[in-house]
Amino acid sequence: MAIVVEATYENGVLRPHQPLPLKEHEQVRIMVQPAANWVDAAYGILGWTGDPRDLRYLAEDVELDPQEGP
């Protein structure tokens, strides 16, 4: 049975945000994947078919932001 669990890493320990359906001392295999940033999470919503790196550049480059640019 595979489950996806949101957790926070603090003081060297992963702390799940909700109780897990596990028995005490049950061994598990964990794959850690940091939460996606907003660009990665939004990729595909607008139908972007280009390279994700180009989208990241367009979304995050300060020079392209009319409110923060030169």
Helices and strands as residue ranges (DSSP letters): E 7-10, E 13-16, H 38-42, H 52-60, G 62-64
